[in-house]
Amino acid sequence: MKIKVNADKIKAWREERCWSQEHLADIAGISLRTIQRIEKGQLASRESVMSLAAAFDVDVSVLTLDIDGEIEKTVTREEARKMLEFKMSFWIHMASYVLVMGILLMINLAGTPDHIWVLWPAIGWGIGVLAHGATVFMVGAISRTEKQMRDLD
């Protein structure tokens, strides 16, 4: 079974220790060509990964997991989930507004059709719905801008 290892991490650890690829190959008990392939990002056998982990004195999972990448993915997913919840709260707010204003309009027309009092709650609550919508739009625009700036790095 072939395993995807974090080639950048292996190369960085090797260089931090001032080891050549040949030296790492000797310590790990694997061929120089295998070290070269792994550092180029190619898949490695289970035995090669275990040998490298022993050479660096770390757990095998440290070589196979990209912790920084996983953290970034988790943060991105969490930000997307929060933004989706925020957008959903606006649509729930909007639906509540439409439903309640419709009911109030029917009550108004049934009780006192000559005096349209439903405009006052419609205006007041409508300002709140507009502010909520504007906030969702602005937060979304800021999030997109931040994502674009992160992508440039």
Order of alpha helices (4+ residues) and beta strands (2+ residues): beta-alpha-alpha-alpha-beta-alpha-alpha-alpha-alpha
